[in-house]
């Protein structure tokens, strides 16, 4: 969200949108036909979004919180046993999922996370969308969420990997039957039920209303701003976007080049770190500068950025140069450009592409799969087809 807001602020998007909407309303008001059709449209949208606010926040809190507290993830797996407790395949799938969950599970960390997130859940949103069972319990504890966390984790055995796994191995049916007596599990169910009963119906209804209003607004803009060109609706179609390979300046005194090299990967290298560890073979290739035909001037290109307008779903898209050569694979957007779905600004919106030379280097030199390279038509030096 920080990156998106930074991009929106730099582009002054809110002020621009307000000016745009004011001009839209002005043109509508002076035309009796348009006013009859669209005079209240912007106000209707504002009203719908105002009503949506609490429910949208409730949705985000519920999905984020239930997805981050691992005890809840454990309950989600155990609940599957109730659907088919005698099904061996079902039991094996649950065991496998729990083994993955328990592999790095820390009850102490999870309990602290539960304490913090349940404070947000019960205190930071409209009480009408909160589980009444949870709200009543934390109020009885004077909103002491540390005490609430102690109470919940002391009332369950699901946070004990050895005990749960052993019982599951001996008698999956017993685990399924005992869930109904687990106070922590029932609190989780109360959250899920509150979301189903108090949030989803209104949320779905409002979303449908907003969708219809947005369709009307799109139609209205095309009628009101006849001089303006609008993006076509490209949903479910083959999309092509174009741009230039280009660096950018996100803020004062900060300049990003349009390319990066393997040098940068090695500069970030942290042994044993799950994000920044680098395999030994890749380190050896780097030390020897053994890049085969894929390096350039003693360096190994890795990524480059361009001004293409990309969106969710573009990851893996081919990047083609002007001669039709595959030069890379799109996979991300620059931090400040994540707002491009809301406002595309070519001065700061950049898509990130892995250089095809790096892909070939990894296949050939690192993975030793040169036989795959032999099946490809490599154009070097680059030319048209």
C-alpha positions in Angstrom: 0.0 0.0 0.0 2.9 2.4 0.7 4.1 2.1 -2.9 0.7 2.6 -4.3 0.1 5.7 -2.1 3.5 7.1 -2.9 2.7 6.8 -6.6 -0.7 8.3 -6.2 0.7 11.2 -4.2 3.5 11.9 -6.6 1.0 12.0 -9.5 -1.5 14.1 -7.5 -4.2 11.7 -8.5 -6.9 12.7 -6.0 -6.8 16.3 -7.0 -6.9 15.4 -10.7 -9.9 13.1 -10.2 -11.8 15.8 -8.3 -11.2 18.2 -11.1 -12.3 15.6 -13.6 -15.5 14.8 -11.7 -16.3 18.5 -11.3 -16.1 18.9 -15.0 -18.2 15.9 -15.6 -20.9 17.2 -13.2 -20.7 20.7 -14.8 -21.4 19.3 -18.3 -24.1 17.0 -17.0 -25.9 19.9 -15.2 -26.1 22.1 -18.3 -27.7 19.4 -20.5 -31.3 18.5 -19.4 -31.1 15.1 -21.0 -27.8 14.2 -19.4 -28.9 15.6 -16.1 -32.1 13.5 -16.1 -30.0 10.4 -16.7 -26.8 11.1 -14.7 -27.4 14.1 -12.5 -27.2 12.1 -9.2 -24.7 9.5 -10.5 -21.6 10.7 -8.7 -23.6 11.2 -5.4 -25.1 7.7 -5.7 -21.6 6.3 -6.1 -20.4 8.2 -3.1 -23.3 7.0 -1.0 -22.6 3.4 -2.1 -18.9 3.6 -1.2 -19.7 5.2 2.2 -22.0 2.3 3.0 -19.3 -0.1 1.7 -16.6 1.2 3.9 -17.3 -0.7 7.1 -18.1 -3.9 5.3 -15.1 -3.7 3.1 -12.9 -3.1 6.2 -14.6 -6.1 7.9 -13.8 -8.3 4.9 -10.1 -7.2 4.8 -9.7 -7.7 8.6 -11.4 -11.1 8.5 -9.4 -12.5 5.6 -6.1 -11.0 6.8 -6.5 -12.1 10.4 -7.8 -15.6 9.8 -5.0 -16.1 7.3 -2.3 -14.9 9.6 -3.2 -16.7 12.9 -1.8 -20.2 12.3 -4.1 -21.8 15.0 -7.0 -20.9 12.7 -5.2 -22.5 9.7 -4.8 -25.6 11.8 -8.6 -25.5 12.6 -9.4 -25.1 8.9 -7.5 -28.4 8.2 -9.0 -30.3 11.2 -12.5 -29.2 10.2 -12.1 -31.1 6.9 -12.2 -34.3 9.0 -15.7 -33.6 10.0 -16.9 -33.8 6.4 -15.5 -37.2 5.9 -14.0 -38.7 9.0 -13.9 -42.2 7.7 -12.3 -41.2 4.4 -8.7 -42.3 4.4 -7.7 -40.1 1.5 -9.2 -37.1 3.3 -7.3 -38.0 6.5 -4.0 -38.3 4.7 -4.4 -35.0 3.0 -5.1 -33.3 6.4 -2.1 -35.0 7.9 0.1 -33.8 5.1 -1.2 -30.2 5.4 -0.8 -30.2 9.1 2.8 -31.5 8.9 3.6 -28.5 6.7 1.9 -26.1 9.1 3.5 -27.6 12.2 7.0 -27.7 10.6 8.0 -24.2 11.7 5.1 -23.6 14.1 5.7 -21.6 17.3 2.8 -21.5 19.7 4.4 -18.6 21.6 4.7 -16.5 18.4 1.2 -17.5 17.2 -0.3 -16.5 20.6 1.4 -13.1 20.5 0.1 -12.6 16.9 -3.3 -13.7 18.0 -3.2 -11.1 20.8 -2.4 -8.3 18.5 -4.6 -9.2 15.7 -7.7 -9.9 17.8 -7.2 -6.5 19.4 -7.5 -5.0 15.9 -10.5 -7.3 15.1 -12.5 -6.4 18.2 -11.4 -2.8 18.7 -10.7 -1.2 15.3 -14.0 -1.8 13.4 -17.7 -1.4 13.7 -18.9 -3.8 16.5 -21.9 -4.8 14.4 -19.7 -6.9 12.1 -17.7 -8.5 15.0 -18.4 -12.0 16.4 -20.7 -11.4 19.4 -19.1 -14.3 21.3 -15.6 -12.8 21.0 -16.8 -9.3 21.8 -18.6 -10.5 24.9 -15.5 -12.4 26.1 -13.0 -9.6 25.6 -15.4 -7.2 27.3 -15.6 -9.5 30.3 -11.8 -9.5 30.4 -11.8 -5.6 30.3 -10.4 -5.7 26.8 -7.2 -7.4 28.0 -6.2 -9.2 24.9 -3.1 -10.8 26.5 -5.4 -12.5 28.9 -7.8 -13.4 26.1 -4.9 -15.0 24.2 -3.8 -17.0 27.3 -7.4 -18.2 27.7 -7.8 -19.3 24.1 -4.5 -21.1 23.8 -4.9 -22.8 27.2 -8.3 -24.1 26.0 -7.0 -26.0 23.0 -4.6 -28.8 22.2 -4.4 -27.9 18.5 -1.3 -25.8 19.2 0.5 -28.9 20.4 1.9 -30.5 17.2 3.1 -33.8 18.9 -0.2 -34.4 20.7 -2.4 -33.5 17.7 -0.4 -35.5 15.3 -0.3 -38.6 17.5 -4.1 -38.5 18.1 -4.6 -38.0 14.3 -2.5 -41.0 13.5 -4.4 -43.3 16.0 -7.9 -42.0 15.6 -8.9 -39.3 13.1 -12.6 -39.7 14.0 -11.8 -38.8 17.6 -10.1 -35.6 16.5 -13.1 -34.7 14.4 -15.5 -35.5 17.2 -13.5 -33.5 19.8 -13.4 -30.3 17.8 -16.9 -29.4 18.9 -15.7 -29.2 22.5 -12.6 -27.1 21.7 -13.4 -23.5 23.0 -10.7 -22.0 20.7 -12.2 -23.7 17.7 -15.7 -22.5 18.6 -14.4 -19.0 18.8 -12.9 -19.4 15.4 -16.3 -20.7 14.1 -18.0 -17.7 15.7 -15.8 -15.4 13.6 -16.5 -17.3 10.4 -20.2 -17.3 11.2 -20.2 -13.5 11.9 -18.5 -12.9 8.6 -21.0 -15.1 6.7 -24.1 -13.6 8.4 -23.1 -10.0 9.1 -20.6 -9.1 6.3 -21.0 -11.1 3.1 -24.7 -10.5 2.4 -24.4 -6.7 2.6 -21.0 -6.7 0.9 -22.2 -8.7 -2.1 -25.3 -6.6 -2.5 -23.3 -3.3 -2.3 -20.7 -4.6 -4.7 -23.3 -5.4 -7.2 -24.8 -2.0 -6.8 -21.4 -0.3 -7.2 -20.6 -2.5 -10.3 -23.9 -1.4 -11.9 -23.2 2.3 -11.0 -19.7 2.0 -12.4 -21.0 0.6 -15.7 -23.4 3.5 -15.9 -20.6 6.0 -15.1 -18.5 4.5 -17.8 -21.3 4.9 -20.3 -21.9 8.5 -19.0 -18.3 9.5 -19.4 -18.3 8.3 -23.0 -21.4 10.4 -23.7 -20.2 13.5 -21.8 -16.5 13.6 -22.9 -17.0 12.8 -26.6 -13.6 14.3 -27.3 -11.8 11.8 -25.0 -10.5 8.4 -26.0 -11.2 5.6 -23.5 -9.5 2.3 -22.9 -11.6 -0.6 -24.4 -12.8 -3.3 -22.1 -10.1 -5.9 -22.6 -11.3 -8.5 -20.0 -11.0 -12.1 -21.2 -9.1 -10.9 -24.3 -5.5 -11.2 -25.6 -3.8 -8.0 -24.4 -0.8 -6.3 -25.9 0.9 -3.3 -24.2 3.9 -1.4 -25.5 6.4 1.0 -24.1 10.1 1.9 -23.8 12.9 0.5 -21.8 13.6 3.4 -19.4 14.8 4.3 -15.9 12.9 6.6 -13.6 13.2 9.0 -10.7 10.7 8.1 -8.0 11.7 11.0 -5.7 14.2 13.8 -5.3 17.8 12.7 -5.7 16.9 9.1 -6.4 17.5 7.7 -9.9 17.0 4.1 -11.0 18.8 2.7 -14.0 16.8 0.6 -16.5 18.9 -2.6 -15.9 20.3 -4.7 -13.1 23.1 -7.3 -13.1 24.0 -10.5 -11.2 26.4 -8.2 -9.2 23.2 -6.8 -7.5 22.1 -10.3 -6.6 25.4 -11.0 -5.0 25.4 -7.7 -3.1 22.1 -8.8 -1.5 23.4 -12.3 -0.7 22.8 -13.4 3.0 23.8 -17.0 3.7 20.9 -19.0 5.1 18.3 -16.2 4.6 15.2 -17.6 3.0 14.9 -14.6 0.7 18.5 -13.7 0.0 20.5 -16.9 0.1 22.2 -17.7 -3.2 23.1 -21.3 -4.2 26.7 -22.3 -4.2 26.8 -23.1 -7.9 25.5 -19.7 -8.8 28.1 -18.1 -6.5 30.8 -20.1 -8.2 29.7 -19.1 -11.7 29.6 -15.5 -10.6 33.1 -15.7 -9.1 34.5 -17.2 -12.3 32.4 -14.8 -14.5 31.4 -18.0 -16.3 28.4 -16.6 -18.2 28.8 -18.4 -21.5 27.5 -16.4 -24.5 24.8 -14.7 -22.3 26.9 -12.2 -20.4 27.8 -8.7 -21.7 31.1 -7.0 -21.1 32.0 -9.3 -18.3 28.7 -8.8 -16.5 25.5 -10.9 -16.4 22.3 -8.9 -17.1 19.4 -10.0 -14.9 16.4 -7.6 -15.2 15.3 -4.4 -16.9 12.4 -2.1 -16.5 10.1 -0.5 -19.1 7.1 1.8 -19.4 4.6 -0.9 -20.4 1.2 -0.6 -18.7 0.8 -4.0 -17.0 -1.6 -5.3 -14.4 -2.4 -8.4 -12.4 -2.2 -11.4 -14.6 0.6 -10.1 -16.8 3.3 -12.1 -14.8 5.0 -14.4 -17.2 4.0 -12.4 -20.3 6.6 -12.4 -23.1 8.4 -9.1 -23.7 9.0 -8.7 -27.4 11.3 -6.1 -29.0 10.6 -4.1 -32.2 11.9 -6.9 -34.4 9.8 -9.6 -32.8 12.5 -11.2 -30.7 11.7 -12.5 -27.2 13.9 -10.4 -24.9 12.4 -11.1 -21.5 9.5 -12.2 -19.3 7.4 -9.7 -17.4 6.9 -10.6 -13.7 6.4 -7.5 -11.5 5.9 -3.7 -11.2 8.1 -1.1 -9.6 7.0 -0.1 -6.1 5.7 3.3 -7.0 4.0 2.0 -10.1 1.6 -0.4 -8.3 -1.0 2.3 -8.5 -1.1 2.0 -12.3 -4.5 0.3 -12.2 -5.9 3.5 -10.7 -3.8 6.0 -12.6 -1.2 5.1 -15.2 1.6 7.6 -15.1 4.4 6.9 -17.6 6.9 9.0 -15.7 6.9 6.5 -12.7 5.0 3.4 -13.8 7.5 0.7 -14.7 7.1 -3.0 -15.3 9.9 -5.3 -14.3 11.2 -7.9 -16.8 13.7 -10.7 -16.3 16.2 -10.5 -19.2 15.9 -13.6 -21.4 19.7 -13.9 -21.4 19.5 -14.5 -17.6 16.8 -17.2 -18.2 19.1 -18.9 -20.8 22.1 -18.6 -18.5 20.2 -20.3 -15.6 18.9 -23.1 -17.9 22.3 -23.7 -19.5 25.1 -22.8 -17.1 23.4 -23.2 -13.8 20.9 -26.1 -14.4 23.1 -27.9 -16.9 20.1 -28.2 -19.3 21.9 -27.2 -22.5 19.9 -29.7 -24.4 16.9 -27.4 -24.0 18.9 -24.5 -25.5 19.5 -26.7 -28.6 15.8 -26.8 -29.2 15.5 -23.0 -29.4 16.3 -20.6 -32.1 18.6 -18.0 -30.6 19.2 -14.9 -32.6 22.7 -13.5 -31.9 23.5 -10.9 -32.8 19.9 -9.9 -32.5 18.0 -9.3 -35.7 14.5 -9.5 -37.2 12.5 -12.6 -38.1 
